[in-house]
Amino acid sequence: MKNFLCLCTVAILSLSVTTSTLYGAPKPKKHLGIATYSVKGLESDIEGSFKALADLGYVTMEISNYDAGKGNVAGFTPSDYADLSKKYNLAIISSHVRAKFDVKDVEGSTTAWGKVFDDHKIMGCKYVILPMNLWAGTVEGVKAECDLMNKIGEEANKRGIKFGYHNHSAEFVNIANTEYKYEDFLIDNTDPDKVVFELDVYWTTVGGQDPVVYLKKYPKRIKLLHIKDEYVLGETGKIDFKAIFKQFYKNGNKDWFVEMEAKMSKEQREQSMVFMEQMKQIQAKGGTMQDLMTEMSKNRPKDDKGQQGGRGFGPQDPKLVAEQLKTSLDGIKQSADYLIKSDFVK
């Protein structure tokens, strides 16, 4: 009888294995990340947006709405915002933050970032990323900025956080009178223990470079990716996401985030690219953030009626915000579908 029961158990287990093989066992959930910058109109319905993201399969987030001046996130305390994300099983593991970055006031800069890191430790962040900067126009000037990044990175390390930088296309011009690209100089002149890098694969491509080449060149420095295309991932066919993911995983990394701009018309996209080209030119000349702000004020994208200001600038009609939110979540869904169907994504 005992032997019979054992044989029955084996038979049932075999049938179970066979059935799951035939009909497909549930696959483990993929590690999809989303940069909440992608969610246009997020703050008009944070809970609804979080629920939608979770339903689409996203499990980690990189936030972009922390206010360094006020020390809150969309009006929430860091603790409350983290609790809200946990309600929908979304882990806040990274954040894009601007805070004081002044080589002439190292103490003031590191103090400001120290407060940023304290707040992000509450949220359980692994990374805090400076999303954009216009660097000095000389080797000496950029070296001083690298030294400041190291100092800020020291403050991050004290809280168990990694500080890093996110590129656009402007980092792929050369520092004046050198053959050194800004991105390479920043990586080569910051301490690997104090500063990490988040490679935006779209802007790297726009900058005329191959993201895979950079992943191979700096396997220990590039710890995060922005997975991005002109809009929905994979639609243009211009970016080899398979090769990018393959190399990124080979380097031993796993944290990446889908980032999407607002859906644009052909004319709006052209305006956006003109602005990014101007940013590259300003960077090549060693311009300042103030120079960039001036250009932004001159070249804000136009709305559908041709009025300067465009989407994302200034007060907006609630109906327009609701439309933007719906549109962005639809694009984010299409990108999630692409990633879930791609066998090269873990």
C-alpha positions as CSV (number, residue, x, y, z in Angstrom):
1,M,0.0,0.0,0.0
2,K,2.8,2.3,0.9
3,N,4.5,1.6,-2.4
4,F,1.3,2.2,-4.2
5,L,0.8,5.6,-2.6
6,C,4.4,6.6,-3.5
7,L,3.8,5.6,-7.1
8,C,0.6,7.6,-7.1
9,T,2.4,10.7,-5.7
10,V,5.1,10.4,-8.4
11,A,2.4,10.0,-11.1
12,I,0.6,13.1,-9.9
13,L,3.8,15.1,-9.7
14,S,4.7,13.9,-13.2
15,L,1.3,14.9,-14.5
16,S,1.7,18.3,-12.9
17,V,5.1,18.9,-14.5
18,T,3.8,17.7,-17.9
19,T,0.7,19.9,-17.6
20,S,2.7,23.0,-16.8
21,T,5.1,22.2,-19.6
22,L,2.2,21.8,-22.1
23,Y,0.1,24.7,-21.0
24,G,2.8,27.0,-19.7
25,A,3.7,27.5,-16.1
26,P,3.3,31.1,-14.8
27,K,6.4,33.1,-15.6
28,P,8.1,35.1,-12.9
29,K,7.3,38.8,-13.0
30,K,9.8,40.9,-14.9
31,H,11.7,43.5,-13.1
32,L,10.2,46.5,-14.9
33,G,11.1,50.0,-13.8
34,I,9.4,53.3,-14.6
35,A,10.7,56.9,-14.3
36,T,7.7,58.8,-13.0
37,Y,8.8,61.8,-15.2
38,S,7.1,59.7,-17.9
39,V,3.7,60.1,-16.2
40,K,2.5,63.5,-17.4
41,G,-0.2,64.8,-15.0
42,L,0.9,62.3,-12.3
43,E,0.2,64.7,-9.4
44,S,-3.4,65.2,-10.5
45,D,-4.1,61.6,-9.6
46,I,-1.1,60.0,-7.8
47,E,-3.0,57.0,-6.4
48,G,-4.7,56.3,-9.7
49,S,-1.4,56.6,-11.5
50,F,0.4,54.3,-9.1
51,K,-2.4,51.7,-9.4
52,A,-2.2,51.9,-13.2
53,L,1.6,51.5,-13.2
54,A,1.4,48.4,-10.9
55,D,-1.4,46.9,-13.1
56,L,0.9,47.3,-16.1
57,G,3.6,45.3,-14.5
58,Y,6.0,47.9,-13.2
59,V,7.6,47.1,-9.9
60,T,10.2,49.8,-9.3
61,M,10.1,53.6,-9.7
62,E,12.5,56.5,-10.1
63,I,10.7,59.6,-8.9
64,S,11.3,63.1,-10.2
65,N,9.0,65.2,-8.0
66,Y,11.0,65.7,-4.8
67,D,11.3,69.3,-3.9
68,A,14.8,70.0,-2.4
69,G,13.7,73.4,-1.1
70,K,10.6,72.1,0.8
71,G,11.8,68.6,1.5
72,N,8.6,67.0,0.3
73,V,7.4,64.9,-2.6
74,A,4.3,66.4,-4.3
75,G,3.3,67.9,-1.0
76,F,3.7,64.5,0.9
77,T,6.4,63.9,3.5
78,P,9.0,61.4,2.2
79,S,7.6,58.8,4.6
80,D,4.0,59.2,3.4
81,Y,5.0,59.2,-0.2
82,A,6.9,55.9,0.3
83,D,3.9,54.4,2.1
84,L,1.7,55.3,-0.8
85,S,4.0,53.6,-3.3
86,K,4.3,50.5,-1.1
87,K,0.5,50.3,-1.1
88,Y,0.8,49.5,-4.8
89,N,3.9,47.3,-4.4
90,L,6.0,49.9,-6.2
91,A,9.5,50.4,-4.7
92,I,11.1,53.8,-4.9
93,I,14.7,52.9,-5.6
94,S,15.9,56.0,-7.4
95,S,15.2,59.8,-7.7
96,H,16.2,62.6,-9.9
97,V,17.0,65.7,-7.8
98,R,18.4,69.1,-8.3
99,A,20.1,70.7,-5.3
100,K,22.8,73.3,-4.8
101,F,25.8,72.4,-7.0
102,D,28.4,75.2,-6.6
103,V,32.2,74.6,-6.7
104,K,32.6,78.0,-5.0
105,D,30.6,76.8,-2.0
106,V,31.5,73.2,-1.4
107,E,30.2,73.2,2.2
108,G,26.9,74.7,1.3
109,S,26.5,72.3,-1.6
110,T,27.3,69.2,0.5
111,T,25.0,70.4,3.3
112,A,22.1,70.8,0.9
113,W,22.7,67.4,-0.6
114,G,23.0,65.9,2.9
115,K,19.4,66.9,3.6
116,V,18.3,65.4,0.3
117,F,19.9,62.1,1.1
118,D,18.4,62.1,4.6
119,D,14.9,62.4,3.0
120,H,15.6,59.8,0.4
121,K,16.9,57.3,3.0
122,I,13.4,57.5,4.6
123,M,12.0,56.4,1.2
124,G,14.4,53.5,0.9
125,C,16.2,55.0,-2.2
126,K,19.3,53.2,-3.4
127,Y,20.2,56.0,-5.8
128,V,19.9,59.8,-6.0
129,I,20.7,61.2,-9.5
130,L,21.6,64.7,-10.6
131,P,19.5,64.7,-13.9
132,M,21.3,67.5,-15.8
133,N,24.1,70.0,-15.6
134,L,26.0,72.3,-17.9
135,W,29.6,71.8,-17.1
136,A,32.5,74.2,-17.1
137,G,34.2,74.9,-20.4
138,T,37.7,74.0,-19.3
139,V,39.5,70.8,-18.0
140,E,40.3,72.6,-14.8
141,G,36.7,73.7,-14.3
142,V,35.2,70.3,-15.0
143,K,37.8,68.7,-12.7
144,A,36.6,71.0,-9.9
145,E,33.1,69.9,-10.6
146,C,34.1,66.2,-10.5
147,D,35.8,66.9,-7.1
148,L,32.5,68.3,-5.9
149,M,30.6,65.3,-7.1
150,N,33.0,63.1,-5.1
151,K,32.3,65.2,-2.0
152,I,28.5,64.9,-2.5
153,G,29.0,61.2,-3.1
154,E,30.7,60.9,0.3
155,E,27.6,62.4,1.9
156,A,25.4,59.9,0.0
157,N,27.6,57.0,1.1
158,K,27.1,58.0,4.8
159,R,23.4,57.3,4.4
160,G,23.9,54.1,2.4
161,I,22.9,55.8,-0.9
162,K,24.7,56.1,-4.2
163,F,24.9,59.5,-5.9
164,G,25.1,59.7,-9.6
165,Y,24.6,61.6,-12.8
166,H,22.3,61.2,-15.8
167,N,23.4,62.3,-19.3
168,H,21.7,64.0,-22.2
169,S,23.3,64.4,-25.6
170,A,25.4,67.4,-24.6
171,E,27.8,65.3,-22.6
172,F,29.1,63.8,-25.9
173,V,30.7,67.0,-27.2
174,N,34.4,67.5,-26.5
175,I,35.7,69.8,-23.8
176,A,37.1,72.8,-25.6
177,N,40.6,72.3,-27.1
178,T,40.7,68.6,-26.1
179,E,39.7,65.3,-27.5
180,Y,37.9,64.4,-24.2
181,K,34.2,64.0,-24.3
182,Y,32.4,65.4,-21.1
183,E,30.8,62.0,-20.3
184,D,34.2,60.2,-20.4
185,F,35.9,63.0,-18.4
186,L,33.2,62.9,-15.7
187,I,33.5,59.1,-15.4
188,D,37.3,59.0,-15.5
189,N,37.7,61.8,-12.9
190,T,35.1,60.8,-10.3
191,D,35.7,58.1,-7.6
192,P,34.0,54.8,-8.5
193,D,33.1,54.4,-4.8
194,K,31.4,57.7,-4.6
195,V,29.7,58.4,-8.0
196,V,27.7,56.2,-10.3
197,F,26.3,56.9,-13.8
198,E,22.9,56.5,-15.3
199,L,23.1,56.1,-19.0
200,D,20.2,57.4,-21.0
201,V,20.3,55.2,-24.1
202,Y,18.2,57.5,-26.2
203,W,20.2,60.7,-25.6
204,T,23.5,58.8,-25.9
205,T,22.3,57.8,-29.4
206,V,21.2,61.3,-30.2
207,G,24.7,62.4,-29.1
208,G,26.1,60.2,-31.9
209,Q,27.3,57.4,-29.6
210,D,26.5,53.7,-29.2
211,P,25.2,52.9,-25.7
212,V,26.6,49.3,-25.9
213,V,30.1,50.7,-26.5
214,Y,29.8,52.8,-23.3
215,L,28.4,49.8,-21.3
216,K,31.5,47.8,-22.4
217,K,33.9,50.7,-21.7
218,Y,32.5,51.4,-18.3
219,P,31.0,48.2,-16.9
220,K,31.6,49.1,-13.3
221,R,30.5,52.7,-13.5
222,I,27.2,52.7,-15.3
223,K,24.8,51.2,-12.8
224,L,21.5,52.4,-14.1
225,L,19.8,52.9,-17.5
226,H,17.1,55.1,-18.9
227,I,15.4,52.9,-21.5
228,K,14.0,55.4,-23.9
229,D,13.0,55.9,-27.6
230,E,11.4,58.8,-29.4
231,Y,8.2,57.7,-27.8
232,V,6.9,54.2,-27.4
233,L,9.8,51.7,-27.0
234,G,10.9,49.9,-30.1
235,E,8.7,51.8,-32.5
236,T,11.5,53.6,-34.3
237,G,13.8,50.6,-34.6
238,K,16.7,53.0,-34.2
239,I,17.9,51.7,-30.8
240,D,19.2,48.1,-30.3
241,F,17.5,47.4,-27.0
242,K,18.4,43.7,-27.2
243,A,22.1,44.4,-27.3
244,I,21.8,47.1,-24.6
245,F,20.0,44.8,-22.1
246,K,22.3,41.9,-22.9
247,Q,25.4,44.0,-22.1
248,F,23.8,45.6,-19.1
249,Y,22.9,42.3,-17.5
250,K,26.4,40.9,-18.4
251,N,27.9,43.8,-16.4
252,G,26.0,42.5,-13.4
253,N,23.3,45.2,-13.2
254,K,19.5,45.1,-13.1
255,D,18.1,48.5,-12.3
256,W,16.6,50.5,-15.2
257,F,13.7,52.7,-15.9
258,V,11.4,53.4,-18.8
259,E,11.4,57.1,-19.5
260,M,9.1,58.8,-22.0
261,E,8.5,62.4,-23.0
262,A,5.0,63.7,-23.7
263,K,3.5,62.5,-27.0
264,M,4.5,65.1,-29.5
265,S,3.5,66.1,-33.0
266,K,6.2,66.1,-35.7
267,E,6.6,69.8,-35.3
268,Q,6.9,69.6,-31.5
269,R,9.5,66.9,-31.7
270,E,11.5,69.0,-34.2
271,Q,11.4,71.9,-31.7
272,S,12.5,69.6,-28.9
273,M,15.5,68.4,-31.0
274,V,16.4,72.0,-31.9
275,F,16.5,72.9,-28.2
276,M,18.7,69.8,-27.4
277,E,21.1,70.9,-30.2
278,Q,21.3,74.4,-28.7
279,M,22.1,72.8,-25.4
280,K,24.9,70.9,-27.0
281,Q,26.3,74.1,-28.5
282,I,26.1,75.9,-25.1
283,Q,27.9,73.0,-23.5
284,A,30.6,73.0,-26.2
285,K,31.2,76.6,-25.5
286,G,31.3,76.0,-21.7
287,G,28.1,77.9,-21.2
288,T,26.1,78.0,-17.9
289,M,22.8,76.8,-16.6
290,Q,21.6,80.4,-16.9
291,D,22.5,80.4,-20.6
292,L,20.3,77.3,-20.9
293,M,17.4,78.8,-19.0
294,T,17.6,81.8,-21.4
295,E,17.4,79.6,-24.4
296,M,14.5,77.6,-22.9
297,S,12.6,80.8,-22.4
298,K,13.1,81.7,-26.1
299,N,12.4,78.2,-27.4
300,R,9.6,76.8,-25.3
301,P,7.6,74.3,-27.5
302,K,4.3,75.6,-28.9
303,D,1.0,74.1,-28.1
304,D,-1.5,72.8,-30.6
305,K,-2.8,76.3,-31.3
306,G,0.7,77.6,-32.0
307,Q,1.0,79.6,-28.7
308,Q,4.3,79.6,-27.0
309,G,4.3,77.8,-23.7
310,G,3.3,74.4,-24.8
311,R,2.6,71.3,-22.8
312,G,4.2,71.2,-19.3
313,F,4.7,74.9,-19.0
314,G,2.6,77.0,-16.6
315,P,-0.9,76.4,-15.3
316,Q,-3.0,74.1,-17.4
317,D,-6.7,73.3,-17.8
318,P,-7.6,70.2,-15.7
319,K,-9.2,68.6,-18.7
320,L,-5.9,68.9,-20.6
321,V,-4.0,67.5,-17.7
322,A,-6.4,64.5,-17.5
323,E,-5.9,64.0,-21.3
324,Q,-2.2,64.1,-20.9
325,L,-2.3,61.6,-18.1
326,K,-4.4,59.2,-20.1
327,T,-2.2,59.6,-23.1
328,S,1.0,59.1,-21.2
329,L,-0.3,56.0,-19.4
330,D,-1.4,54.5,-22.8
331,G,2.2,55.0,-24.1
332,I,3.6,53.6,-20.9
333,K,1.4,50.5,-21.4
334,Q,2.6,50.0,-25.0
335,S,6.2,50.2,-23.8
336,A,5.4,47.7,-21.0
337,D,3.9,45.4,-23.5
338,Y,7.0,45.6,-25.7
339,L,9.3,44.8,-22.7
340,I,7.2,42.0,-21.4
341,K,7.1,40.3,-24.8
342,S,10.9,40.8,-25.3
343,D,12.8,37.6,-24.3
344,F,15.9,39.7,-23.7
345,V,14.3,41.5,-20.7
346,K,14.5,39.7,-17.3
